């Protein structure tokens, strides 16, 4: 295998690009208050917040589904019973 194939281009250019991108990402992370001493703590907090948001969305969705089911299910049940009665009458 060729070095250019492994690195995706000239190895020195790739390392330079990776260094520049790493500096840029480091600046953004530092602006967000993430540094080397609390990196894993912050990642854990971010994942926990995303997890909590997801289940809050499901809680919201479940609440509206139950509220709608109070109306929809009885109407559906009545329609099924009436439909079954009509089928037998014919």
GROMACS elastic network, one bead per residue, 0.5 to 0.9 nm:
[ bonds ]
;  ai    aj funct       b0    kb
    1     4     6  0.85221   500
    1     5     6  0.67560   500
    1     6     6  0.71280   500
    2     5     6  0.51922   500
    2     6     6  0.64548   500
    2     7     6  0.88169   500
    3     6     6  0.51414   500
    3     7     6  0.61139   500
    3     8     6  0.80852   500
    3     9     6  0.77467   500
    3    10     6  0.75380   500
    3    11     6  0.70070   500
    4     7     6  0.53309   500
    4     8     6  0.54109   500
    4    10     6  0.54362   500
    4    11     6  0.66365   500
    5     8     6  0.51823   500
    5     9     6  0.65924   500
    5    10     6  0.88711   500
    6     9     6  0.78791   500
    6    11     6  0.86748   500
    7    10     6  0.70125   500
    7    11     6  0.57884   500
    7    14     6  0.68142   500
    7    15     6  0.88545   500
    8    11     6  0.77582   500
    8    14     6  0.73933   500
    9    12     6  0.85735   500
    9    13     6  0.72550   500
    9    14     6  0.64691   500
   10    13     6  0.53128   500
   10    14     6  0.61393   500
   10    15     6  0.86893   500
   11    14     6  0.50342   500
   11    15     6  0.61130   500
   11    16     6  0.85533   500
   12    15     6  0.51690   500
   12    16     6  0.61694   500
   12    17     6  0.86660   500
   13    16     6  0.50442   500
   13    17     6  0.61660   500
   13    18     6  0.85702   500
   14    17     6  0.51290   500
   14    18     6  0.61112   500
   14    19     6  0.85621   500
   15    18     6  0.50225   500
   15    19     6  0.60775   500
   15    20     6  0.86405   500
   16    19     6  0.50832   500
   16    20     6  0.62613   500
   16    21     6  0.86358   500
   17    20     6  0.51437   500
   17    21     6  0.61034   500
   17    22     6  0.84370   500
   18    21     6  0.51325   500
   18    22     6  0.59452   500
   18    23     6  0.85697   500
   19    22     6  0.50291   500
   19    23     6  0.62130   500
   19    24     6  0.86841   500
   20    23     6  0.51405   500
   20    24     6  0.62722   500
   20    25     6  0.86902   500
   21    24     6  0.50358   500
   21    25     6  0.61315   500
   21    26     6  0.84247   500
   22    25     6  0.51389   500
   22    26     6  0.59414   500
   22    27     6  0.85835   500
   23    27     6  0.61968   500
   23    28     6  0.87302   500
   24    27     6  0.52046   500
   24    28     6  0.64239   500
   24    29     6  0.87111   500
   25    28     6  0.51065   500
   25    29     6  0.60942   500
   25    30     6  0.85414   500
   26    29     6  0.50699   500
   26    30     6  0.60404   500
   26    31     6  0.85093   500
   26    34     6  0.88073   500
   26    35     6  0.84574   500
   27    30     6  0.51413   500
   27    31     6  0.61656   500
   27    32     6  0.86949   500
   28    31     6  0.50399   500
   28    32     6  0.63370   500
   28    33     6  0.88109   500
   28    34     6  0.87740   500
   29    32     6  0.50106   500
   29    33     6  0.64107   500
   29    34     6  0.52178   500
   29    35     6  0.70846   500
   30    34     6  0.50949   500
   30    35     6  0.58656   500
   31    34     6  0.73766   500
   32    35     6  0.88811   500
   33    38     6  0.89041   500
   33    42     6  0.87031   500
   34    37     6  0.81928   500
   34    38     6  0.63836   500
   34    39     6  0.57474   500
   34    42     6  0.66677   500
   34    43     6  0.88453   500
   35    38     6  0.57173   500
   35    39     6  0.56400   500
   35    42     6  0.89304   500
   36    39     6  0.52819   500
   36    40     6  0.84155   500
   37    40     6  0.81839   500
   37    41     6  0.86214   500
   38    41     6  0.51737   500
   38    42     6  0.60321   500
   38    43     6  0.85776   500
   39    42     6  0.52852   500
   39    43     6  0.62247   500
   39    44     6  0.86362   500
   40    44     6  0.60459   500
   40    45     6  0.85588   500
   41    44     6  0.50944   500
   41    45     6  0.62444   500
   41    46     6  0.86791   500
   42    46     6  0.60830   500
   42    47     6  0.85517   500
   43    46     6  0.50674   500
   43    47     6  0.61367   500
   43    48     6  0.84967   500
   44    47     6  0.52102   500
   44    48     6  0.60765   500
   44    49     6  0.85966   500
   45    48     6  0.50420   500
   45    49     6  0.60834   500
   45    50     6  0.85945   500
   46    49     6  0.51368   500
   46    50     6  0.62169   500
   46    51     6  0.85497   500
   47    50     6  0.51119   500
   47    51     6  0.60562   500
   47    52     6  0.85619   500
   48    52     6  0.60840   500
   48    53     6  0.85468   500
   49    52     6  0.50323   500
   49    53     6  0.60738   500
   49    54     6  0.85422   500
   50    53     6  0.50598   500
   50    54     6  0.61545   500
   50    55     6  0.87752   500
   51    54     6  0.51642   500
   51    55     6  0.64485   500
   51    56     6  0.86642   500
   52    55     6  0.53020   500
   52    56     6  0.60834   500
   52    57     6  0.85909   500
   53    56     6  0.50477   500
   53    57     6  0.62049   500
   53    58     6  0.87321   500
   54    57     6  0.51705   500
   54    58     6  0.64461   500
   54    59     6  0.87273   500
   55    59     6  0.60062   500
   55    60     6  0.84591   500
   56    60     6  0.61080   500
   56    61     6  0.84706   500
   57    60     6  0.50481   500
   57    61     6  0.60618   500
   57    62     6  0.84887   500
   58    62     6  0.58875   500
   58    63     6  0.84337   500
   59    62     6  0.50781   500
   59    63     6  0.61207   500
   59    64     6  0.87200   500
   60    63     6  0.52175   500
   60    64     6  0.64151   500
   60    65     6  0.86209   500
   61    64     6  0.53233   500
   61    65     6  0.60959   500
   61    66     6  0.86979   500
   62    66     6  0.61528   500
   62    67     6  0.85540   500
   63    66     6  0.52746   500
   63    67     6  0.62328   500
   63    68     6  0.86871   500
   64    68     6  0.60880   500
   64    69     6  0.83902   500
   65    68     6  0.51698   500
   65    69     6  0.59552   500
   65    70     6  0.87416   500
   66    70     6  0.64041   500
   67    70     6  0.54501   500
   67    71     6  0.74930   500
   68    71     6  0.55684   500
   68    72     6  0.60641   500
   68    73     6  0.83261   500
   69    73     6  0.52997   500
   69    74     6  0.79809   500
   70    73     6  0.62686   500
   70    74     6  0.70052   500
   71    74     6  0.59962   500
   71    75     6  0.65141   500
   71    76     6  0.88138   500
   72    75     6  0.52893   500
   72    76     6  0.60373   500
   72    77     6  0.85466   500
   73    77     6  0.59804   500
   73    78     6  0.85463   500
   74    78     6  0.60880   500
   74    79     6  0.84927   500
   75    78     6  0.51509   500
   75    79     6  0.60999   500
   75    80     6  0.86019   500
   76    79     6  0.50464   500
   76    80     6  0.61361   500
   76    81     6  0.86494   500
   77    80     6  0.51139   500
   77    81     6  0.62259   500
   77    82     6  0.85964   500
   78    81     6  0.51360   500
   78    82     6  0.60605   500
   78    83     6  0.83732   500
   79    82     6  0.51407   500
   79    83     6  0.58793   500
   79    84     6  0.84571   500
   80    84     6  0.60216   500
   80    85     6  0.85270   500
   81    84     6  0.51099   500
   81    85     6  0.61493   500
   81    86     6  0.86306   500
   82    85     6  0.50593   500
   82    86     6  0.61967   500
   82    87     6  0.86753   500
   83    86     6  0.51466   500
   83    87     6  0.62725   500
   83    88     6  0.88239   500
   84    87     6  0.50909   500
   84    88     6  0.64031   500
   84    89     6  0.86868   500
   85    88     6  0.52873   500
   85    89     6  0.61942   500
   85    90     6  0.88394   500
   86    89     6  0.50126   500
   86    90     6  0.63421   500
   87    90     6  0.54871   500
